[in-house]
Protein backbone atom coordinates (compact mmCIF):
# COMPACT_ATOMS: atom_id res chain seq x y z
CA UNK A 1 0.00 0.00 0.00
CA UNK A 2 1.30 3.45 -0.82
CA UNK A 3 2.60 5.19 2.30
CA UNK A 4 0.73 8.41 1.54
CA UNK A 5 -2.59 6.55 1.16
CA UNK A 6 -1.93 4.54 4.34
CA UNK A 7 -1.14 7.67 6.34
CA UNK A 8 -4.18 9.48 4.95
CA UNK A 9 -6.58 6.64 5.71
CA UNK A 10 -5.24 5.67 9.12
CA UNK A 11 -3.69 8.77 10.58
CA UNK A 12 -5.81 11.83 9.84
CA UNK A 13 -6.60 12.20 13.54
CA UNK A 14 -2.89 12.17 14.39
CA UNK A 15 -2.18 14.73 11.68
CA UNK A 16 -4.93 17.03 12.96
CA UNK A 17 -3.55 16.66 16.49
CA UNK A 18 -0.04 17.58 15.31
CA UNK A 19 -1.32 20.64 13.45
CA UNK A 20 -3.30 21.80 16.49
CA UNK A 21 -0.31 21.27 18.79
CA UNK A 22 1.99 23.15 16.45
CA UNK A 23 -0.45 26.06 16.21
CA UNK A 24 -0.91 26.08 19.97
CA UNK A 25 2.84 26.21 20.60
CA UNK A 26 3.77 28.56 17.75
CA UNK A 27 4.68 31.40 20.11
CA UNK A 28 6.88 29.31 22.40
CA UNK A 29 10.59 30.02 22.59
CA UNK A 30 12.78 26.91 22.42
CA UNK A 31 16.13 25.62 21.26
CA UNK A 32 16.39 22.41 19.23
CA UNK A 33 19.98 21.56 18.31
CA UNK A 34 21.90 19.31 20.67
CA UNK A 35 25.37 20.32 21.72
CA UNK A 36 28.20 17.78 21.73
CA UNK A 37 27.68 15.10 24.45
CA UNK A 38 24.04 16.13 25.03
CA UNK A 39 21.39 13.40 24.95
CA UNK A 40 17.71 13.12 24.14
CA UNK A 41 15.07 10.45 24.65
CA UNK A 42 12.46 9.64 21.97
CA UNK A 43 9.29 7.60 22.43
CA UNK A 44 5.95 7.07 20.75
CA UNK A 45 4.14 5.01 18.12
CA UNK A 46 5.16 3.87 14.67
CA UNK A 47 3.36 3.34 11.39
CA UNK A 48 3.52 0.14 9.39
CA UNK A 49 1.70 -2.68 7.68
CA UNK A 50 2.77 -5.24 10.33
CA UNK A 51 1.01 -3.72 13.32
CA UNK A 52 1.52 -0.47 15.18
CA UNK A 53 4.89 -0.51 16.95
CA UNK A 54 5.75 1.32 20.12
CA UNK A 55 9.30 2.58 20.39
CA UNK A 56 11.80 4.00 22.85
CA UNK A 57 15.17 5.39 21.82
CA UNK A 58 18.00 7.68 22.83
CA UNK A 59 20.35 9.88 20.82
CA UNK A 60 23.79 11.25 21.71
CA UNK A 61 25.35 14.20 19.90
CA UNK A 62 28.90 13.16 18.94
CA UNK A 63 29.84 16.14 16.74
CA UNK A 64 28.29 19.27 15.32
CA UNK A 65 25.06 18.19 13.55
CA UNK A 66 25.70 14.43 14.05
CA UNK A 67 23.93 12.09 16.48
CA UNK A 68 24.18 8.36 17.13
CA UNK A 69 21.34 6.50 18.78
CA UNK A 70 19.82 3.25 19.94
CA UNK A 71 16.16 2.30 19.69
CA UNK A 72 14.00 -0.60 20.83
CA UNK A 73 10.55 -1.29 19.43
CA UNK A 74 7.81 -3.86 19.78
CA UNK A 75 4.84 -4.59 17.55
CA UNK A 76 2.12 -7.22 17.49
CA UNK A 77 -0.44 -8.19 14.87
CA UNK A 78 -2.64 -11.30 14.53
CA UNK A 79 -0.91 -13.13 17.43
CA UNK A 80 2.50 -12.44 15.91
CA UNK A 81 4.96 -10.15 17.59
CA UNK A 82 8.40 -8.78 16.93
CA UNK A 83 10.97 -6.99 19.02
CA UNK A 84 13.70 -4.93 17.40
CA UNK A 85 16.90 -3.26 18.50
CA UNK A 86 18.31 -0.63 16.12
CA UNK A 87 21.29 1.64 15.95
CA UNK A 88 21.01 4.87 13.98
CA UNK A 89 23.09 7.76 12.80
CA UNK A 90 21.58 11.11 11.82
CA UNK A 91 22.84 14.28 10.23
CA UNK A 92 20.90 17.33 11.43
CA UNK A 93 20.01 19.87 8.74
CA UNK A 94 19.19 22.88 10.94
CA UNK A 95 22.18 24.98 9.91
CA UNK A 96 22.04 23.92 6.25
CA UNK A 97 18.44 25.11 5.96
CA UNK A 98 18.83 28.02 8.41
CA UNK A 99 15.91 26.72 10.52
CA UNK A 100 14.49 28.66 13.47
CA UNK A 101 15.78 27.33 16.83
CA UNK A 102 12.56 25.50 17.73
CA UNK A 103 12.79 23.30 14.61
CA UNK A 104 15.08 20.33 14.02
CA UNK A 105 15.30 18.41 10.72
CA UNK A 106 17.46 15.33 10.18
CA UNK A 107 18.18 12.44 7.86
CA UNK A 108 20.10 9.25 8.47
CA UNK A 109 20.59 5.51 8.36
CA UNK A 110 19.65 2.71 10.74
CA UNK A 111 20.61 -0.92 11.18
CA UNK A 112 19.36 -3.56 13.60
CA UNK A 113 18.13 -7.01 14.40
CA UNK A 114 14.53 -8.11 14.82
CA UNK A 115 13.35 -11.12 16.78
CA UNK A 116 10.05 -12.30 15.36
CA UNK A 117 7.55 -14.77 16.78
CA UNK A 118 6.80 -16.69 13.58
CA UNK A 119 3.74 -18.65 14.61
CA UNK A 120 2.33 -17.09 17.75
CA UNK A 121 4.22 -19.46 20.05
CA UNK A 122 6.78 -17.81 22.26
CA UNK A 123 9.43 -20.46 21.56
CA UNK A 124 9.59 -20.27 17.75
CA UNK A 125 11.37 -17.10 16.74
CA UNK A 126 12.97 -15.96 13.53
CA UNK A 127 15.76 -13.39 13.66
CA UNK A 128 16.02 -10.86 10.87
CA UNK A 129 18.66 -8.30 10.04
CA UNK A 130 17.19 -4.92 9.13
CA UNK A 131 18.41 -1.66 7.70
CA UNK A 132 16.83 1.51 6.44
CA UNK A 133 16.83 5.26 6.01
CA UNK A 134 14.89 7.99 7.79
CA UNK A 135 13.94 11.60 7.30
CA UNK A 136 12.48 13.39 10.27
CA UNK A 137 11.69 16.58 12.04
CA UNK A 138 11.03 17.86 15.51
CA UNK A 139 9.27 20.91 16.85
CA UNK A 140 10.38 21.87 20.36
CA UNK A 141 7.64 23.71 22.23
CA UNK A 142 9.97 24.50 25.15
CA UNK A 143 13.65 24.00 26.05
CA UNK A 144 13.22 20.26 26.77
CA UNK A 145 10.15 18.83 25.02
CA UNK A 146 9.30 18.44 21.37
CA UNK A 147 7.05 16.62 18.92
CA UNK A 148 8.79 14.19 16.57
CA UNK A 149 7.63 12.99 13.15
CA UNK A 150 9.80 10.61 11.12
CA UNK A 151 9.32 8.86 7.79
CA UNK A 152 11.47 5.93 6.83
CA UNK A 153 11.89 2.85 4.75
CA UNK A 154 13.91 -0.33 4.47
CA UNK A 155 13.48 -3.96 5.37
CA UNK A 156 11.79 -4.60 8.73
CA UNK A 157 11.89 -0.88 9.52
CA UNK A 158 8.92 1.31 10.46
CA UNK A 159 7.49 3.41 7.65
CA UNK A 160 7.15 6.25 10.09
CA UNK A 161 7.01 7.33 13.71
CA UNK A 162 5.08 9.89 15.72
CA UNK A 163 6.15 10.70 19.24
CA UNK A 164 7.78 12.97 21.75
CA UNK A 165 11.38 13.93 22.38
CA UNK A 166 12.82 15.09 25.70
CA UNK A 167 16.32 16.50 26.15
CA UNK A 168 18.11 14.95 29.08
Buried (B, 14 or more C-beta within 10 A) or exposed (E): EEBEEBBEEEBEEBEEEBEEEEEEBEEEEBBBBBEEEEBBBBBBBBBBEBBEBBBBBBBBBEEEBBBBBBBBBBBBEEEBBBBBBBBBBBBBBBEEEEBEEBBBBBBBBBBBBBBBBEEEEEEEBEEBEBEBBBBBBBBBBEEEBBBBBBBBEBEBBBBBBBBEBEBE
